């Protein structure tokens, strides 16, 4: 396995790796999470971060105000009292014009040398220790690749300074030609969604990979409500003989998003796309592989909100070993999934058809 990347598919493993890196920190810890819960997992991180502050390590935390509505009001205040610098993203009051744009990232950078990114929030929902077999299945990534880690740290700094929406960084990147990855320079690229020039970069990378696929496409995503361009690209890929397999959530925390996504199933199935819904527990992972050489792991769903509104970040790479690990997990996940065939889908009740079409009209808000 590539020594610069480590994959995590269960919450307890991911949390253990995060906490091990925190314990080894000497200079700084930057944490940015959509949801930082005040439960057992959140408390364990709060205790450890407080200890590092006492040792002289600078600790900064960004959390999303809407994502953390369930977190106890006193939780972040206590962290601040212990010396942790805390910043909420877009507080709900006073109401801002950007209220609908949320910080959906989940990342951590330690000493500017190691980074973590993926779908995991800091919550016991992902922990088999506390939730047993119902713990959410997700995918996270540990990164020891200097350029990607520095990119992740820069994205955190932009957000910390309130530059996420300004054009300053975008103009610099445009001048340097950094808005699209240069695969000749590096086989790993940390790509964000935010700012006036970067709001759809993750979508562009997905779309390019699908359009140029020659053999196989494996997509794993819990909130799958693809736009017209993504749907068309997936259908055309299947029609030209590419194996296209989509794995999404069969158990979900947002039912209306699942129902809206199901409105896209019929035409995808008709074109030859294979569709699977994960059973037994919630699949929250966001990853994809193409042709055994291209992959992505990150925070972005395949929907309008992630592609065009929220702050997101995905690592994109071209690495056969990394793809092998992700494809192995994909095959494993399929054993816990139910395949939806075109014949089965055509036989669904009339009210299921109406329900999915109705909620599909609200897809840009889901």
C-alpha distance (Angstrom), angle and dihedral (degrees) to the residues before:
residue distance angle dihedral
X1 . . .
X2 3.79 . .
X3 3.84 104.9 .
X4 3.80 90.0 -143.8
X5 3.83 93.8 62.2
X6 3.80 133.6 51.9
X7 3.80 122.2 -177.3
X8 3.79 125.6 -148.8
X9 3.79 124.5 -164.9
X10 3.80 101.5 173.4
X11 3.78 128.5 55.4
X12 3.79 98.9 -127.9
X13 3.82 91.1 55.5
X14 3.80 91.9 47.6
X15 3.81 93.9 47.5
X16 3.81 91.3 47.9
X17 3.82 90.4 53.8
X18 3.81 91.9 48.2
X19 3.78 92.5 49.7
X20 3.80 92.7 46.2
X21 3.82 89.6 54.5
X22 3.80 90.8 46.7
X23 3.81 90.8 53.5
X24 3.82 89.8 52.6
X25 3.82 94.5 49.1
X26 3.82 116.6 121.5
X27 3.80 105.0 169.8
X28 3.79 116.8 15.0
X29 3.80 145.5 -3.4
X30 3.82 119.9 -162.8
X31 3.80 116.4 -171.1
X32 3.79 127.7 -177.2
X33 3.81 119.4 175.9
X34 3.77 134.4 162.8
X35 3.81 90.0 -144.9
X36 3.81 124.7 25.7
X37 3.79 104.8 175.5
X38 3.80 126.2 -151.7
X39 3.81 90.6 -137.3
X40 3.80 131.6 103.7
X41 3.81 94.3 -65.8
X42 3.79 93.7 44.0
X43 3.80 91.2 48.3
X44 3.80 92.0 51.7
X45 3.82 90.7 53.0
X46 3.81 92.0 45.1
X47 3.80 90.9 53.5
X48 3.79 93.3 48.5
X49 3.81 94.3 46.1
X50 3.79 90.4 49.6
X51 3.80 89.5 53.4
X52 3.80 91.0 52.6
X53 3.82 91.4 51.2
X54 3.80 88.3 54.2
X55 3.81 87.7 54.0
X56 3.80 90.8 55.3
X57 3.81 99.5 -100.4
X58 3.81 116.0 142.5
X59 3.81 109.7 -122.7
X60 3.81 122.5 -170.0
X61 3.78 125.6 -179.5
X62 3.82 131.7 -168.2
X63 3.79 117.8 -172.5
X64 3.79 131.1 175.4
X65 3.80 111.8 -110.7
X66 3.80 93.9 -145.5
X67 3.80 94.8 41.2
X68 3.81 90.0 53.7
X69 3.81 97.7 49.2
X70 3.81 88.8 116.9
X71 3.81 92.5 51.9
X72 3.82 114.7 101.9
X73 3.79 110.8 -97.5
X74 3.80 91.7 -127.9
X75 3.81 94.8 51.7
X76 3.80 98.8 83.9
X77 3.80 92.5 37.0
X78 3.80 88.9 58.7
X79 3.79 91.0 49.6
X80 3.80 89.7 53.8
X81 3.78 91.2 49.3
X82 3.81 88.0 55.5
X83 3.82 91.1 56.4
X84 3.81 101.3 -96.0
X85 3.81 113.7 137.7
X86 3.80 105.7 -127.3
X87 3.80 128.2 -169.6
X88 3.83 125.6 178.7
X89 3.79 116.4 -147.8
X90 3.82 112.4 -127.4
X91 3.80 102.1 -17.7
X92 3.80 112.0 -140.2
X93 3.81 91.7 -123.0
X94 2.92 127.9 83.8
X95 3.79 90.2 31.8
X96 3.81 112.2 -116.7
X97 3.80 130.6 -156.8
X98 3.81 86.0 -120.5
X99 3.81 94.6 53.4
X100 3.82 91.6 119.1
X101 3.81 92.8 55.2
X102 3.79 110.3 83.5
X103 3.80 135.0 -172.8
X104 3.80 99.5 -115.1
X105 3.80 95.0 169.5
X106 3.79 125.3 120.7
X107 3.80 111.0 -164.8
X108 3.78 145.1 134.6
X109 3.80 132.1 -166.8
X110 3.82 121.8 -167.7
X111 3.81 121.9 -162.0
X112 3.80 88.5 -23.7
X113 3.81 87.4 -80.1
X114 3.80 108.0 87.4
X115 3.79 128.8 36.9
X116 3.77 137.2 -171.7
X117 3.79 129.0 -160.4
X118 3.79 137.2 162.2
X119 3.77 144.2 96.8
X120 3.81 99.3 -57.3
X121 3.80 118.9 112.6
X122 3.80 120.2 -162.3
X123 3.79 96.1 -96.7
X124 3.80 139.8 115.1
X125 3.82 88.0 -120.7
X126 3.81 86.4 87.9
X127 3.81 96.4 45.9
X128 3.80 122.7 97.1
X129 3.81 87.1 -165.1
X130 3.81 90.0 67.8
X131 3.83 104.5 20.6
X132 3.78 101.5 32.4
X133 3.82 118.2 -156.0
X134 3.82 91.2 -10.9
X135 3.82 92.9 66.8
X136 3.78 110.6 128.2
X137 3.82 118.6 -99.9
X138 3.78 112.3 -129.4
X139 3.79 142.2 153.6
X140 3.79 127.3 -123.6
X141 3.76 135.0 172.4
X142 3.80 134.7 -144.7
X143 3.81 113.0 -153.4
X144 3.80 129.6 -159.4
X145 3.81 95.1 168.2
X146 3.80 109.0 118.9
X147 3.81 100.9 -143.8
X148 3.80 93.8 47.5
X149 3.81 93.3 45.8
X150 3.81 91.7 49.7
X151 3.78 89.3 48.8
X152 3.79 89.9 52.0
X153 3.80 91.2 49.4
X154 3.80 90.8 49.3
X155 3.81 91.0 52.2
X156 3.79 89.7 52.0
X157 3.80 90.6 49.1
X158 3.81 92.0 50.7
X159 3.77 90.3 52.9
X160 3.81 92.6 44.8
X161 3.79 90.3 53.9
X162 3.79 93.1 45.0
X163 3.82 93.7 -112.4
X164 3.80 95.7 124.7
X165 3.81 93.3 105.0
X166 3.78 101.6 31.6
X167 3.80 123.7 98.6
X168 3.80 95.9 -130.4
X169 3.78 98.1 96.0
X170 3.81 92.6 36.0
X171 3.82 93.0 56.6
X172 3.80 90.6 50.2
X173 3.80 91.2 49.7
X174 3.78 92.4 46.3
X175 3.78 90.3 52.9
X176 3.81 90.8 49.0
X177 3.79 92.7 44.8
X178 3.79 92.5 -119.4
X179 3.79 100.0 131.4
X180 3.82 92.1 92.0
X181 3.80 122.7 39.2
X182 3.78 119.1 -101.1
X183 3.79 103.4 -142.6
X184 3.80 90.7 -170.7
X185 3.80 90.3 64.4
X186 3.80 100.0 42.8
X187 3.78 139.5 -0.8
X188 3.81 93.0 -143.5
X189 3.80 125.6 63.2
X190 3.81 129.0 178.1
X191 3.80 104.7 -149.8
X192 3.83 125.0 -171.9
X193 3.76 135.5 -162.4
X194 3.81 112.6 -138.2
X195 3.77 141.6 87.1
X196 3.76 128.2 53.9
X197 3.83 94.3 -73.3
X198 3.79 99.3 36.3
X199 3.78 105.0 45.6
X200 3.81 94.7 109.3
X201 3.81 104.6 27.0
X202 3.80 94.2 113.0
X203 3.80 89.9 52.3
X204 3.81 90.2 49.8
X205 3.80 91.5 54.9
X206 3.81 92.3 48.2
X207 3.79 91.0 48.0
X208 3.81 94.3 48.0
X209 3.80 91.7 50.0
X210 3.81 92.7 49.1
X211 3.81 93.6 46.7
X212 3.81 93.0 50.6
X213 3.82 96.6 41.2
X214 3.80 114.2 126.9
X215 3.82 106.1 175.5
X216 3.80 117.3 10.6
X217 3.80 144.5 -1.6
X218 3.80 121.4 -164.7
X219 3.81 115.1 -174.0
X220 3.81 125.1 -175.4
X221 3.80 115.7 -175.1
X222 3.81 133.3 143.3
X223 3.81 99.4 -153.1
X224 3.79 103.6 43.4
X225 3.82 110.9 175.5
X226 3.82 101.2 139.0
X227 3.78 122.3 -166.6
X228 3.81 122.5 -122.0
X229 3.80 94.8 -90.6
X230 3.81 94.4 52.0
X231 3.81 91.7 45.1
X232 3.80 91.9 50.3
X233 3.81 92.4 47.9
X234 3.82 92.0 50.7
X235 3.81 92.3 48.7
X236 3.79 93.0 48.2
X237 3.80 91.5 48.2
X238 3.80 91.2 53.6
X239 3.81 91.5 45.5
X240 3.81 92.4 54.5
X241 3.80 90.5 53.9
X242 3.81 103.2 -93.2
X243 3.80 114.1 142.8
X244 3.82 103.0 -118.9
X245 3.80 116.6 -173.0
X246 3.79 123.7 175.1
X247 3.80 124.0 -165.7
X248 3.79 117.5 -168.4
X249 3.79 138.1 160.3
X250 3.79 120.4 -69.2
X251 3.80 90.4 178.5
X252 3.79 113.2 45.9
X253 3.79 144.5 171.7
X254 3.83 92.0 -141.7
X255 3.79 107.7 49.8
X256 3.79 96.4 178.0
X257 3.82 90.4 57.5
X258 3.81 90.0 53.2
X259 3.80 91.1 48.1
X260 3.80 91.1 49.5
X261 3.79 91.3 50.2
X262 3.80 91.4 51.5
X263 3.81 88.7 64.9
X264 3.83 86.9 74.5
X265 3.81 95.8 52.0
X266 3.80 101.2 86.1
X267 3.81 98.8 60.5
X268 3.82 92.4 39.7
X269 3.80 91.0 52.2
X270 3.79 90.6 45.0
X271 3.81 89.9 56.0
X272 3.80 92.6 52.0
X273 3.80 101.9 -96.0
X274 3.81 112.6 146.7
X275 3.81 114.5 -134.4
X276 3.79 127.1 -160.5
X277 3.81 130.9 -179.1
X278 3.80 117.4 -153.9
X279 3.80 113.4 -125.8
X280 3.80 137.9 -154.2
X281 3.81 99.3 27.0
X282 3.77 138.8 22.3
X283 3.81 116.4 -75.4
X284 3.83 106.1 -148.8
X285 3.83 98.8 164.6
X286 3.81 123.2 125.6
X287 3.81 112.2 -161.3
X288 3.78 142.4 121.5
X289 3.80 141.5 -173.7
X290 3.80 131.6 -162.3
X291 3.82 129.9 -163.7
X292 3.79 94.3 -19.1
X293 3.80 92.5 -74.2
X294 3.83 111.3 65.0
X295 3.79 125.9 64.6
X296 3.78 144.5 164.0
X297 3.80 134.4 -165.0
X298 3.76 125.3 176.7
X299 3.76 149.5 97.4
X300 3.81 102.4 -62.3
X301 3.76 123.3 110.1
X302 3.80 120.6 -154.8
X303 3.78 96.1 -107.5
X304 3.78 141.2 94.8
X305 3.80 96.5 -94.1
X306 3.81 94.6 54.3
X307 3.80 95.7 40.3
X308 3.80 98.9 44.6
X309 3.82 112.0 15.2
X310 3.78 118.2 24.9
X311 3.78 130.6 70.5
X312 3.80 104.8 -106.9
X313 3.78 137.6 162.0
X314 3.82 132.1 -161.0
X315 3.77 132.6 179.0
X316 3.81 110.9 -132.8
X317 3.76 119.5 -166.6
X318 3.77 148.1 164.8
X319 3.77 106.9 -139.5
X320 3.80 125.5 130.8
X321 3.80 95.0 -152.6
X322 3.80 92.9 52.1
X323 3.80 90.7 48.1
X324 3.80 89.4 50.3
X325 3.81 91.1 56.3
X326 3.81 92.9 47.8
X327 3.79 93.5 45.2
X328 3.80 89.7 49.8
X329 3.79 90.0 54.6
X330 3.80 90.2 45.5
X331 3.80 91.1 56.5
X332 3.80 89.9 46.7
X333 3.80 91.2 50.7
X334 3.80 91.1 51.9
X335 3.81 89.3 63.0
X336 3.82 87.1 64.0
X337 3.78 93.9 45.1
X338 3.79 139.6 85.7
X339 3.79 118.5 -130.2
X340 3.78 116.2 -136.0
X341 3.80 112.3 -146.3
X342 3.77 126.9 -160.7
X343 3.80 90.6 -115.2
X344 3.81 91.9 52.6
X345 3.78 91.4 46.8
X346 3.80 93.4 51.2
X347 3.81 88.8 54.8
X348 3.80 96.0 54.5
X349 3.85 116.1 123.7
X350 3.79 118.8 -89.3
X351 3.80 92.5 -116.0
X352 3.83 90.8 57.8
X353 3.80 88.6 55.2
X354 3.80 92.3 49.7
X355 3.79 92.4 45.5
X356 3.79 94.8 52.8
X357 3.81 93.6 45.4
X358 3.80 91.3 48.9
X359 3.81 95.7 52.4
X360 3.81 91.9 41.2
X361 3.82 87.6 69.6
X362 3.82 87.5 64.2
X363 3.82 94.4 48.2
X364 3.82 95.9 119.9
X365 3.82 89.6 63.9
X366 3.82 98.0 42.9
